Amino acid sequence: GDGQHFFFSSRPRLPGRSRSVRWVHLEAAQGLDRLALFRLAVKYNLHPLSINDVLDNRTATKLDRYGSNYVVSVDILGLPMDFKNRASRWRAHGWADVVEPPRVRIHRTHATIFLSPDCDTFLTVHQERSDKSSWLQMWRQGVEHVHGFCRVWKGLQEDLQLGDGPEDISSQTAADLAATKKKIGPPKRMRQESAEFLLYESLHRVVQQLRPIAEAYAQRLGFMHQMPVSQLTKDWMDEVAEIKLEVYDVIRSIRPLKSVVKHLTEGEVISKTAAMYLEDVNDEIESTIADIEHITKMAVTLESAHQRHRDKSTSDTLFALSILSAIFLPLQFATSWYGMNFVEMPELQWEFGYHYFKGVMLCVFLTSVSSILLFTSGCLSWCTCCRGASSCCARRRPSKIHRPSHSEDHEQ
């Protein structure tokens, strides 16, 4: 069939072109077809160590050279498809209709890119990689698998087929697709360039998937920031602390990609023209890292506000306890005084001694409450109590200025 013809036939020559570029993509998100991988390894003379890395599916983001082929391993981070659908509804309706943004989860996949030395063959293998590959799962309890769909390769295929136009083709019918293809024409730039430009497009689209992650975290933390501080629950604050760890993990996954792009631009792997394009990818990576690091500052701001609220609540509680102690401390003193076991206490022998004691307690209680209310309202302070008796509260009088007399003026 078509597969046998592909594996055993030579590459067709396109009219009007000295050489043709072939892109072979092996989609293994639902499971790796090992037979197809081995056949591709035989056809394109792929090194056994690179095939072992694909089978192992634990390789970090890096750039290697196996034999005559360059191999780029890259982790792809993105949002799940259900989260993207909700985000599109948020942008359509605005913040007024948003109740609460969902918890941000990251979908992880991995791609292995093979680039031939002549830059005429571009082979990609895309595999699913769950969150258990991240060290953050050591912190969490259990492994939560996030389902998603990576549109890097699908979008690249659509652009190769239809062109570089900005039109949305996701909802077009077959007739509309044919009309769009006729109007736009073949994508000249991606078809005329070598496989280096496909490498640039792939890395560029991988980096573009990172910005929606930062926007999703910003929306989630922004919603928490709009809520009153008193309504920030413990679950939300635990989530904020976990978001900080997730952001560190995202940055940890992005930094190796920056090193890969740096090696590609500064080395002799690709041409100067492709290296110029990859410099834009490097700038976008730095901008994305800066945006994601700003998420950490937002989380720290929420934690600081919540901590200040807790400190204020603790201070108010201690203040209330201090007021109660100030009110009942004189009563406790009087009770302790008359509760002593002395033989001669005249007040105990009085006819109306009990009523006298109650009157004294009532006066002490009212005096304590009135003093505390005056102190807390600012009408009474220690300075007003000691005014006239202390030099710190005395009204400062202007010092006398020495003016020379007429005789002194004459002598001068």
ROTORVEX-506257 format. One record per residue (C-alpha): residue number from 1; residue in one letter; x, y, z. Coordinates in steps of 0.02 Angstrom, whole numbers. Each point is the difference from the previous one (the first is absolute). Layout:
residues N
@resi: NUM resn: A px: X py: Y pz: Z $
...
***
This chain:
residues 412
@resi: 1 resn: G px: 0 py: 0 pz: 0 $
@resi: 2 resn: D px: 50 py: 180 pz: 27 $
@resi: 3 resn: G px: 111 py: -45 pz: 148 $
@resi: 4 resn: Q px: 99 py: -127 pz: -100 $
@resi: 5 resn: H px: 20 py: 125 pz: -141 $
@resi: 6 resn: F px: 63 py: 132 pz: 123 $
@resi: 7 resn: F px: 128 py: -111 pz: 85 $
@resi: 8 resn: F px: 71 py: -82 pz: -156 $
@resi: 9 resn: S px: -9 py: 137 pz: -132 $
@resi: 10 resn: S px: 113 py: 149 pz: -26 $
@resi: 11 resn: R px: -53 py: 179 pz: 30 $
@resi: 12 resn: P px: -93 py: 78 pz: -147 $
@resi: 13 resn: R px: 74 py: 151 pz: -85 $
@resi: 14 resn: L px: -106 py: 156 pz: -5 $
@resi: 15 resn: P px: 0 py: 98 pz: -164 $
@resi: 16 resn: G px: 97 py: 163 pz: 4 $
@resi: 17 resn: R px: 96 py: -40 pz: 160 $
@resi: 18 resn: S px: 177 py: -66 pz: 21 $
@resi: 19 resn: R px: -45 py: -97 pz: 157 $
@resi: 20 resn: S px: -155 py: -42 pz: 100 $
@resi: 21 resn: V px: -27 py: 4 pz: 188 $
@resi: 22 resn: R px: -96 py: -141 pz: 83 $
@resi: 23 resn: W px: -84 py: 10 pz: 168 $
@resi: 24 resn: V px: -47 py: -165 pz: 82 $
@resi: 25 resn: H px: -103 py: 10 pz: 158 $
@resi: 26 resn: L px: -34 py: -149 pz: 114 $
@resi: 27 resn: E px: -144 py: 40 pz: 118 $
@resi: 28 resn: A px: 18 py: -109 pz: 155 $
@resi: 29 resn: A px: -110 py: 93 pz: 125 $
@resi: 30 resn: Q px: -114 py: -152 pz: 13 $
@resi: 31 resn: G px: 143 py: -125 pz: -2 $
@resi: 32 resn: L px: 162 py: -23 pz: -94 $
@resi: 33 resn: D px: 0 py: -111 pz: -154 $
@resi: 34 resn: R px: 169 py: -83 pz: 22 $
@resi: 35 resn: L px: -4 py: -87 pz: -168 $
@resi: 36 resn: A px: -26 py: 165 pz: -90 $
@resi: 37 resn: L px: 140 py: 78 pz: 103 $
@resi: 38 resn: F px: 121 py: -141 pz: -44 $
@resi: 39 resn: R px: -45 py: 15 pz: -183 $
@resi: 40 resn: L px: 36 py: 187 pz: 4 $
@resi: 41 resn: A px: 164 py: -36 pz: 88 $
@resi: 42 resn: V px: 52 py: -118 pz: -139 $
@resi: 43 resn: K px: -57 py: 114 pz: -141 $
@resi: 44 resn: Y px: 86 py: 158 pz: 66 $
@resi: 45 resn: N px: 148 py: -85 pz: 85 $
@resi: 46 resn: L px: -43 py: 60 pz: 175 $
@resi: 47 resn: H px: 122 py: -39 pz: 140 $
@resi: 48 resn: P px: -52 py: -138 pz: 122 $
@resi: 49 resn: L px: 32 py: 113 pz: 151 $
@resi: 50 resn: S px: -123 py: 130 pz: -65 $
@resi: 51 resn: I px: -130 py: -137 pz: -27 $
@resi: 52 resn: N px: 31 py: -61 pz: 177 $
@resi: 53 resn: D px: -35 py: 177 pz: 65 $
@resi: 54 resn: V px: -165 py: 1 pz: -94 $
@resi: 55 resn: L px: -49 py: -168 pz: 72 $
@resi: 56 resn: D px: 51 py: 50 pz: 176 $
@resi: 57 resn: N px: -102 py: 162 pz: -8 $
@resi: 58 resn: R px: 92 py: 78 pz: 146 $
@resi: 59 resn: T px: 124 py: 109 pz: -92 $
@resi: 60 resn: A px: 10 py: 181 pz: 55 $
@resi: 61 resn: T px: 8 py: 149 pz: -117 $
@resi: 62 resn: K px: 169 py: -5 pz: -87 $
@resi: 63 resn: L px: 94 py: 4 pz: -165 $
@resi: 64 resn: D px: 105 py: -150 pz: -55 $
@resi: 65 resn: R px: 84 py: -64 pz: -153 $
@resi: 66 resn: Y px: -14 py: -186 pz: -33 $
@resi: 67 resn: G px: 97 py: -53 pz: -153 $
@resi: 68 resn: S px: -33 py: 125 pz: -137 $
@resi: 69 resn: N px: -171 py: 56 pz: 65 $
@resi: 70 resn: Y px: -38 py: 138 pz: 124 $
@resi: 71 resn: V px: -128 py: -48 pz: 132 $
@resi: 72 resn: V px: -100 py: 129 pz: 98 $
@resi: 73 resn: S px: -100 py: -62 pz: 150 $
@resi: 74 resn: V px: -124 py: 127 pz: 66 $
@resi: 75 resn: D px: -136 py: -3 pz: 134 $
@resi: 76 resn: I px: -163 py: 79 pz: -57 $
@resi: 77 resn: L px: -109 py: 85 pz: 132 $
@resi: 78 resn: G px: -177 py: 59 pz: -33 $
@resi: 79 resn: L px: -173 py: 18 pz: 71 $
@resi: 80 resn: P px: -131 py: -138 pz: -14 $
@resi: 81 resn: M px: -130 py: 20 pz: -137 $
@resi: 82 resn: D px: -145 py: 23 pz: 122 $
@resi: 83 resn: F px: 94 py: 143 pz: 83 $
@resi: 84 resn: K px: 30 py: 82 pz: -169 $
@resi: 85 resn: N px: -186 py: -8 pz: -40 $
@resi: 86 resn: R px: -44 py: 85 pz: 165 $
@resi: 87 resn: A px: 133 py: 132 pz: -29 $
@resi: 88 resn: S px: -75 py: 41 pz: -170 $
@resi: 89 resn: R px: -170 py: 26 pz: 83 $
@resi: 90 resn: W px: 79 py: 115 pz: 130 $
@resi: 91 resn: R px: 77 py: 107 pz: -136 $
@resi: 92 resn: A px: -167 py: 4 pz: -92 $
@resi: 93 resn: H px: -107 py: 50 pz: 150 $
@resi: 94 resn: G px: 126 py: 100 pz: 101 $
@resi: 95 resn: W px: 38 py: -2 pz: 185 $
@resi: 96 resn: A px: -178 py: 48 pz: 50 $
@resi: 97 resn: D px: -69 py: -173 pz: -37 $
@resi: 98 resn: V px: 143 py: -98 pz: 76 $
@resi: 99 resn: V px: -42 py: -89 pz: 162 $
@resi: 100 resn: E px: 163 py: -83 pz: 43 $
@resi: 101 resn: P px: 140 py: -53 pz: -118 $
@resi: 102 resn: P px: 40 py: -185 pz: 15 $
@resi: 103 resn: R px: 156 py: -69 pz: 78 $
@resi: 104 resn: V px: 145 py: 7 pz: -123 $
@resi: 105 resn: R px: 67 py: -168 pz: -55 $
@resi: 106 resn: I px: 141 py: -24 pz: -125 $
@resi: 107 resn: H px: 0 py: -130 pz: -138 $
@resi: 108 resn: R px: 174 py: -69 pz: -37 $
@resi: 109 resn: T px: 60 py: -87 pz: -156 $
@resi: 110 resn: H px: 170 py: -34 pz: -76 $
@resi: 111 resn: A px: 66 py: 14 pz: -176 $
@resi: 112 resn: T px: 158 py: -71 pz: -78 $
@resi: 113 resn: I px: 57 py: 90 pz: -158 $
@resi: 114 resn: F px: 124 py: -77 pz: -122 $
@resi: 115 resn: L px: 86 py: 117 pz: -123 $
@resi: 116 resn: S px: 104 py: -74 pz: -142 $
@resi: 117 resn: P px: 172 py: 75 pz: -35 $
@resi: 118 resn: D px: -57 py: 64 pz: -169 $
@resi: 119 resn: C px: -155 py: 80 pz: 80 $
@resi: 120 resn: D px: -113 py: -90 pz: -124 $
@resi: 121 resn: T px: -86 py: -119 pz: 124 $
@resi: 122 resn: F px: -98 py: 52 pz: 153 $
@resi: 123 resn: L px: -60 py: -144 pz: 109 $
@resi: 124 resn: T px: -104 py: 30 pz: 157 $
@resi: 125 resn: V px: -65 py: -122 pz: 130 $
@resi: 126 resn: H px: -132 py: 67 pz: 120 $
@resi: 127 resn: Q px: -36 py: -96 pz: 161 $
@resi: 128 resn: E px: -111 py: 24 pz: 150 $
@resi: 129 resn: R px: 89 py: 37 pz: 162 $
@resi: 130 resn: S px: -104 py: 9 pz: 159 $
@resi: 131 resn: D px: 35 py: 112 pz: 149 $
@resi: 132 resn: K px: 87 py: -142 pz: 90 $
@resi: 133 resn: S px: 155 py: 43 pz: -101 $
@resi: 134 resn: S px: 8 py: 164 pz: 97 $
@resi: 135 resn: W px: 85 py: 7 pz: 170 $
@resi: 136 resn: L px: -151 py: 97 pz: 63 $
@resi: 137 resn: Q px: -95 py: -164 pz: 18 $
@resi: 138 resn: M px: 113 py: -42 pz: 147 $
@resi: 139 resn: W px: -87 py: 143 pz: 89 $
@resi: 140 resn: R px: -176 py: -49 pz: -48 $
@resi: 141 resn: Q px: -94 py: -151 pz: 59 $
@resi: 142 resn: G px: -31 py: -120 pz: -143 $
@resi: 143 resn: V px: 19 py: 27 pz: -187 $
@resi: 144 resn: E px: -131 py: 102 pz: -90 $
@resi: 145 resn: H px: -3 py: -29 pz: -188 $
@resi: 146 resn: V px: -48 py: 153 pz: -101 $
@resi: 147 resn: H px: -78 py: -34 pz: -168 $
@resi: 148 resn: G px: 34 py: 119 pz: -142 $
@resi: 149 resn: F px: 39 py: 21 pz: -182 $
@resi: 150 resn: C px: 158 py: 81 pz: -69 $
@resi: 151 resn: R px: -38 py: 108 pz: -152 $
@resi: 152 resn: V px: 182 py: 34 pz: -46 $
@resi: 153 resn: W px: 10 py: -133 pz: -135 $
@resi: 154 resn: K px: -181 py: 15 pz: -56 $
@resi: 155 resn: G px: 19 py: 187 pz: -22 $
@resi: 156 resn: L px: 164 py: -22 pz: -93 $
@resi: 157 resn: Q px: -82 py: -124 pz: -117 $
@resi: 158 resn: E px: -146 py: 118 pz: -32 $
@resi: 159 resn: D px: 118 py: 144 pz: -38 $
@resi: 160 resn: L px: 99 py: -107 pz: -120 $
@resi: 161 resn: Q px: -158 py: -50 pz: -90 $
@resi: 162 resn: L px: -91 py: 166 pz: -3 $
@resi: 163 resn: G px: 130 py: 136 pz: 21 $
@resi: 164 resn: D px: 50 py: 130 pz: 125 $
@resi: 165 resn: G px: -162 py: 99 pz: 1 $
@resi: 166 resn: P px: -78 py: 54 pz: 164 $
@resi: 167 resn: E px: -170 py: -76 pz: -35 $
@resi: 168 resn: D px: -74 py: -124 pz: 121 $
@resi: 169 resn: I px: -25 py: -168 pz: -87 $
@resi: 170 resn: S px: -52 py: -103 pz: 151 $
@resi: 171 resn: S px: -186 py: 23 pz: -33 $
@resi: 172 resn: Q px: 0 py: 2 pz: -191 $
@resi: 173 resn: T px: -82 py: -131 pz: -108 $
@resi: 174 resn: A px: 85 py: -95 pz: -140 $
@resi: 175 resn: A px: -64 py: 124 pz: -131 $
@resi: 176 resn: D px: 60 py: 147 pz: 106 $
@resi: 177 resn: L px: 169 py: -82 pz: 21 $
@resi: 178 resn: A px: 16 py: -22 pz: -188 $
@resi: 179 resn: A px: -48 py: 182 pz: -28 $
@resi: 180 resn: T px: 123 py: 58 pz: 131 $
@resi: 181 resn: K px: 138 py: -105 pz: -75 $
@resi: 182 resn: K px: -36 py: 71 pz: -173 $
@resi: 183 resn: K px: -1 py: 178 pz: 66 $
@resi: 184 resn: I px: 156 py: -13 pz: 108 $
@resi: 185 resn: G px: 100 py: -114 pz: -111 $
@resi: 186 resn: P px: 145 py: -110 pz: 53 $
@resi: 187 resn: P px: 101 py: 58 pz: 150 $
@resi: 188 resn: K px: 152 py: 65 pz: -91 $
@resi: 189 resn: R px: 113 py: 35 pz: 149 $
@resi: 190 resn: M px: -15 py: -168 pz: 87 $
@resi: 191 resn: R px: 5 py: -97 pz: -162 $
@resi: 192 resn: Q px: 148 py: 90 pz: -78 $
@resi: 193 resn: E px: 111 py: -4 pz: 154 $
@resi: 194 resn: S px: 94 py: -153 pz: 59 $
@resi: 195 resn: A px: -41 py: -107 pz: 151 $
@resi: 196 resn: E px: 87 py: 127 pz: 112 $
@resi: 197 resn: F px: -150 py: 113 pz: -18 $
@resi: 198 resn: L px: -115 py: -142 pz: 53 $
@resi: 199 resn: L px: 110 py: -17 pz: 154 $
@resi: 200 resn: Y px: -21 py: 185 pz: 34 $
@resi: 201 resn: E px: -190 py: -10 pz: -24 $
@resi: 202 resn: S px: -12 py: -149 pz: 118 $
@resi: 203 resn: L px: 99 py: 82 pz: 140 $
@resi: 204 resn: H px: -92 py: 165 pz: -26 $
@resi: 205 resn: R px: -169 py: -85 pz: 19 $
@resi: 206 resn: V px: 60 py: -95 pz: 154 $
@resi: 207 resn: V px: 47 py: 166 pz: 83 $
@resi: 208 resn: Q px: -165 py: 79 pz: -53 $
@resi: 209 resn: Q px: -95 py: -130 pz: 102 $
@resi: 210 resn: L px: 83 py: 65 pz: 159 $
@resi: 211 resn: R px: -78 py: 172 pz: 1 $
@resi: 212 resn: P px: -180 py: -63 pz: 27 $
@resi: 213 resn: I px: 65 py: -91 pz: 155 $
@resi: 214 resn: A px: 60 py: 164 pz: 74 $
@resi: 215 resn: E px: -165 py: 84 pz: -46 $
@resi: 216 resn: A px: -100 py: -141 pz: 83 $
@resi: 217 resn: Y px: 100 py: 16 pz: 162 $
@resi: 218 resn: A px: -21 py: 189 pz: -5 $
@resi: 219 resn: Q px: -190 py: -18 pz: -20 $
@resi: 220 resn: R px: -10 py: -122 pz: 145 $
@resi: 221 resn: L px: 106 py: 107 pz: 117 $
@resi: 222 resn: G px: -88 py: 158 pz: -59 $
@resi: 223 resn: F px: -167 py: -74 pz: 50 $
@resi: 224 resn: M px: 68 py: -39 pz: 173 $
@resi: 225 resn: H px: 70 py: 176 pz: 13 $
@resi: 226 resn: Q px: -171 py: 76 pz: -36 $
@resi: 227 resn: M px: -79 py: -96 pz: 143 $
@resi: 228 resn: P px: 3 py: 74 pz: 177 $
@resi: 229 resn: V px: 148 py: -58 pz: 100 $
@resi: 230 resn: S px: -115 py: -71 pz: 133 $
@resi: 231 resn: Q px: -74 py: -120 pz: -130 $
@resi: 232 resn: L px: 166 py: -77 pz: -50 $
@resi: 233 resn: T px: -23 py: -177 pz: 63 $
@resi: 234 resn: K px: 135 py: -121 pz: 54 $
@resi: 235 resn: D px: -25 py: -101 pz: -159 $
@resi: 236 resn: W px: 33 py: 153 pz: -106 $
@resi: 237 resn: M px: 158 py: 44 pz: 96 $
@resi: 238 resn: D px: 60 py: -180 pz: -18 $
@resi: 239 resn: E px: -32 py: 18 pz: -186 $
@resi: 240 resn: V px: 99 py: 162 pz: -5 $
@resi: 241 resn: A px: 147 py: -87 pz: 82 $
@resi: 242 resn: E px: -15 py: -142 pz: -125 $
@resi: 243 resn: I px: -9 py: 123 pz: -145 $
@resi: 244 resn: K px: 169 py: 68 pz: 51 $
@resi: 245 resn: L px: 73 py: -175 pz: -12 $
@resi: 246 resn: E px: -85 py: -29 pz: -167 $
@resi: 247 resn: V px: 69 py: 163 pz: -69 $
@resi: 248 resn: Y px: 175 py: -50 pz: 54 $
@resi: 249 resn: D px: -25 py: -167 pz: -86 $
@resi: 250 resn: V px: -58 py: 84 pz: -161 $
@resi: 251 resn: I px: 153 py: 114 pz: -1 $
@resi: 252 resn: R px: 108 py: -152 pz: 35 $
@resi: 253 resn: S px: -74 py: -83 pz: -154 $
@resi: 254 resn: I px: 25 py: 154 pz: -111 $
@resi: 255 resn: R px: 181 py: 43 pz: 39 $
@resi: 256 resn: P px: 75 py: -152 pz: -90 $
@resi: 257 resn: L px: -94 py: 52 pz: -157 $
@resi: 258 resn: K px: 89 py: 167 pz: 8 $
@resi: 259 resn: S px: 167 py: -92 pz: 5 $
@resi: 260 resn: V px: -51 py: -104 pz: -151 $
@resi: 261 resn: V px: -44 py: 155 pz: -100 $
@resi: 262 resn: K px: 163 py: 81 pz: 53 $
@resi: 263 resn: H px: 101 py: -150 pz: -62 $
@resi: 264 resn: L px: -96 py: 0 pz: -164 $
@resi: 265 resn: T px: 31 py: 185 pz: -31 $
@resi: 266 resn: E px: 182 py: 4 pz: 53 $
@resi: 267 resn: G px: 55 py: -168 pz: -71 $
@resi: 268 resn: E px: 19 py: -66 pz: -176 $
@resi: 269 resn: V px: -158 py: -103 pz: 2 $
@resi: 270 resn: I px: -106 py: 116 pz: -106 $
@resi: 271 resn: S px: 29 py: 141 pz: -122 $
@resi: 272 resn: K px: 14 py: 183 pz: 46 $
@resi: 273 resn: T px: -173 py: 36 pz: -69 $
@resi: 274 resn: A px: -82 py: -131 pz: 111 $
@resi: 275 resn: A px: 105 py: 59 pz: 147 $
@resi: 276 resn: M px: -70 py: 175 pz: -25 $
@resi: 277 resn: Y px: -176 py: -69 pz: 13 $
@resi: 278 resn: L px: 44 py: -100 pz: 156 $
@resi: 279 resn: E px: 62 py: 158 pz: 87 $
@resi: 280 resn: D px: -182 py: 55 pz: 2 $
@resi: 281 resn: V px: -44 py: -163 pz: 88 $
@resi: 282 resn: N px: 135 py: 34 pz: 129 $
@resi: 283 resn: D px: -71 py: 174 pz: 32 $
@resi: 284 resn: E px: -174 py: -72 pz: 19 $
@resi: 285 resn: I px: 63 py: -129 pz: 124 $
@resi: 286 resn: E px: 78 py: 137 pz: 108 $
@resi: 287 resn: S px: -161 py: 101 pz: -8 $
@resi: 288 resn: T px: -104 py: -151 pz: 48 $
@resi: 289 resn: I px: 114 py: -41 pz: 147 $
@resi: 290 resn: A px: -15 py: 179 pz: 62 $
@resi: 291 resn: D px: -190 py: -8 pz: -12 $
@resi: 292 resn: I px: -7 py: -167 pz: 93 $
@resi: 293 resn: E px: 118 py: 65 pz: 135 $
@resi: 294 resn: H px: -122 py: 144 pz: 25 $
@resi: 295 resn: I px: -131 py: -130 pz: 49 $
@resi: 296 resn: T px: 108 py: -42 pz: 150 $
@resi: 297 resn: K px: -3 py: 183 pz: 55 $
@resi: 298 resn: M px: -190 py: 0 pz: -14 $
@resi: 299 resn: A px: -9 py: -155 pz: 110 $
@resi: 300 resn: V px: 118 py: 79 pz: 127 $
@resi: 301 resn: T px: -111 py: 155 pz: 4 $
@resi: 302 resn: L px: -153 py: -106 pz: 40 $
@resi: 303 resn: E px: 94 py: -93 pz: 136 $
@resi: 304 resn: S px: 60 py: 164 pz: 76 $
@resi: 305 resn: A px: -176 py: 72 pz: 1 $
@resi: 306 resn: H px: -69 py: -158 pz: 80 $
@resi: 307 resn: Q px: 139 py: 0 pz: 130 $
@resi: 308 resn: R px: -33 py: 183 pz: 43 $
@resi: 309 resn: H px: -184 py: -41 pz: 21 $
@resi: 310 resn: R px: 43 py: -144 pz: 117 $
@resi: 311 resn: D px: 118 py: 109 pz: 100 $
@resi: 312 resn: K px: -133 py: 133 pz: 16 $
@resi: 313 resn: S px: -128 py: -129 pz: 57 $
@resi: 314 resn: T px: 122 py: -65 pz: 129 $
@resi: 315 resn: S px: 36 py: 176 pz: 58 $
@resi: 316 resn: D px: -185 py: 39 pz: 15 $
@resi: 317 resn: T px: -27 py: -158 pz: 101 $
@resi: 318 resn: L px: 142 py: 43 pz: 119 $
@resi: 319 resn: F px: -67 py: 177 pz: 15 $
@resi: 320 resn: A px: -173 py: -66 pz: 47 $
@resi: 321 resn: L px: 77 py: -116 pz: 129 $
@resi: 322 resn: S px: 101 py: 146 pz: 70 $
@resi: 323 resn: I px: -157 py: 106 pz: 17 $
@resi: 324 resn: L px: -90 py: -140 pz: 92 $
@resi: 325 resn: S px: 150 py: -20 pz: 115 $
@resi: 326 resn: A px: 4 py: 187 pz: 32 $
@resi: 327 resn: I px: -185 py: 0 pz: 44 $
@resi: 328 resn: F px: 0 py: -149 pz: 116 $
@resi: 329 resn: L px: 171 py: 22 pz: 78 $
@resi: 330 resn: P px: -62 py: 129 pz: 131 $
@resi: 331 resn: L px: -147 py: -114 pz: 39 $
@resi: 332 resn: Q px: 117 py: -146 pz: 26 $
@resi: 333 resn: F px: 109 py: 107 pz: 112 $
@resi: 334 resn: A px: -149 py: 50 pz: 108 $
@resi: 335 resn: T px: -61 py: -180 pz: 7 $
@resi: 336 resn: S px: 173 py: -60 pz: 52 $
@resi: 337 resn: W px: 11 py: 139 pz: 130 $
@resi: 338 resn: Y px: -161 py: -42 pz: 87 $
@resi: 339 resn: G px: 27 py: -185 pz: -22 $
@resi: 340 resn: M px: 151 py: -4 pz: 113 $
@resi: 341 resn: N px: -22 py: -100 pz: 162 $
@resi: 342 resn: F px: 36 py: 136 pz: 128 $
@resi: 343 resn: V px: -92 py: -3 pz: 166 $
@resi: 344 resn: E px: -26 py: 186 pz: 15 $
@resi: 345 resn: M px: -77 py: 74 pz: -157 $
@resi: 346 resn: P px: -127 py: 133 pz: 50 $
@resi: 347 resn: E px: -90 py: 0 pz: -167 $
@resi: 348 resn: L px: -51 py: -181 pz: 26 $
@resi: 349 resn: Q px: -93 py: 46 pz: 158 $
@resi: 350 resn: W px: -98 py: 145 pz: -73 $
@resi: 351 resn: E px: -187 py: -16 pz: -16 $
@resi: 352 resn: F px: 0 py: 58 pz: -180 $
@resi: 353 resn: G px: 175 py: -64 pz: -41 $
@resi: 354 resn: Y px: -58 py: -107 pz: -145 $
@resi: 355 resn: H px: -92 py: 145 pz: -81 $
@resi: 356 resn: Y px: 152 py: 109 pz: 30 $
@resi: 357 resn: F px: 109 py: -127 pz: -89 $
@resi: 358 resn: K px: -120 py: -8 pz: -148 $
@resi: 359 resn: G px: -1 py: 189 pz: -15 $
@resi: 360 resn: V px: 188 py: 8 pz: 2 $
@resi: 361 resn: M px: 11 py: -135 pz: -134 $
@resi: 362 resn: L px: -126 py: 90 pz: -108 $
@resi: 363 resn: C px: 94 py: 164 pz: 14 $
@resi: 364 resn: V px: 166 py: -83 pz: -41 $
@resi: 365 resn: F px: -79 py: -89 pz: -149 $
@resi: 366 resn: L px: -78 py: 159 pz: -70 $
@resi: 367 resn: T px: 161 py: 97 pz: 28 $
@resi: 368 resn: S px: 103 py: -133 pz: -93 $
@resi: 369 resn: V px: -121 py: -8 pz: -147 $
@resi: 370 resn: S px: -10 py: 191 pz: -13 $
@resi: 371 resn: S px: 189 py: 19 pz: 5 $
@resi: 372 resn: I px: 26 py: -132 pz: -134 $
@resi: 373 resn: L px: -131 py: 80 pz: -113 $
@resi: 374 resn: L px: 80 py: 170 pz: 21 $
@resi: 375 resn: F px: 173 py: -69 pz: -37 $
@resi: 376 resn: T px: -54 py: -98 pz: -154 $
@resi: 377 resn: S px: -100 py: 146 pz: -71 $
@resi: 378 resn: G px: 147 py: 119 pz: 18 $
@resi: 379 resn: C px: -91 py: 119 pz: 115 $
@resi: 380 resn: L px: 116 py: -45 pz: 143 $
@resi: 381 resn: S px: 184 py: -40 pz: -10 $
@resi: 382 resn: W px: 146 py: -8 pz: 117 $
@resi: 383 resn: C px: 60 py: 169 pz: -61 $
@resi: 384 resn: T px: -166 py: 84 pz: 45 $
@resi: 385 resn: C px: 3 py: -81 pz: 171 $
@resi: 386 resn: C px: 172 py: 66 pz: 41 $
@resi: 387 resn: R px: -24 py: 169 pz: -84 $
@resi: 388 resn: G px: 67 py: 136 pz: 110 $
@resi: 389 resn: A px: 93 py: -124 pz: 110 $
@resi: 390 resn: S px: 127 py: -59 pz: -125 $
@resi: 391 resn: S px: 117 py: 101 pz: -106 $
@resi: 392 resn: C px: -31 py: -110 pz: -153 $
@resi: 393 resn: C px: -180 py: 59 pz: -9 $
@resi: 394 resn: A px: 28 py: 180 pz: 46 $
@resi: 395 resn: R px: -36 py: 127 pz: -132 $
@resi: 396 resn: R px: 159 py: 64 pz: -73 $
@resi: 397 resn: R px: 21 py: 185 pz: 16 $
@resi: 398 resn: P px: 99 py: 97 pz: -129 $
@resi: 399 resn: S px: 172 py: 44 pz: 61 $
@resi: 400 resn: K px: 41 py: 181 pz: 31 $
@resi: 401 resn: I px: 99 py: 83 pz: -137 $
@resi: 402 resn: H px: 138 py: 112 pz: 60 $
@resi: 403 resn: R px: -12 py: 171 pz: -78 $
@resi: 404 resn: P px: 142 py: 122 pz: 22 $
@resi: 405 resn: S px: -37 py: 167 pz: 81 $
@resi: 406 resn: H px: 38 py: 170 pz: -74 $
@resi: 407 resn: S px: 156 py: 17 pz: 103 $
@resi: 408 resn: E px: 66 py: -165 pz: -63 $
@resi: 409 resn: D px: -38 py: 52 pz: -178 $
@resi: 410 resn: H px: 92 py: 163 pz: 29 $
@resi: 411 resn: E px: 150 py: -89 pz: 72 $
@resi: 412 resn: Q px: 8 py: -116 pz: -148 $
***
